[in-house]
Amino acid sequence: MSPATGPFEFYHETMAALGRNGIILLGGDPPNPMTIGWGSIGEIWHMPVFTVLVRPTRYTFGLMENAKDFTVCVLPEGFKKHLAICGTKSGRNMDKIKVCGFTLEKSSLINTPYISQSVIHYECRIIHKHFLDPSALDPDINEKYYKTRDWHMVYYGEIMGTYINSEVAK
């Protein structure tokens, strides 16, 4: 993995992957890969931040609640099946890392590893979290996405490092 010149260098590629088939969030101990389709990259408190959302019903939620950091991994084309498994199957019932054939590598700046098959990965330190406030949420969004009232926890991760795997990116 080669470090990026800045935390936002691969913003467009990351957002395109997020909207296409999703990207992988890894957090907790042991880390569990979960596909996310919602997230954002921006600047908050004069820091580069990756914001991810996790519902309390997800296995990853309990792991994230005890985590100090997380990685976000952008997989290359050809991993649609892996993303589907990580988005629909629970780590409570299976080892998704093994099932998907992922190899975890030690991160450079945080404790949570990243998936070596990633083309891009972000290493993030959790700096804030909060549950979505349904009373402050647009009623149409509340009705469309929260019929079961399982509002997300929003995790704000300071982007400590952004990396590209030049071997995979070819």
Summary of the structure (lengths in Angstrom):
residues: 170
radius of gyration: 15.3
end to end distance: 12.8
largest distance: 46.9
contacts: 530
relative contact order: 0.24
helix: 26%
strand: 35%
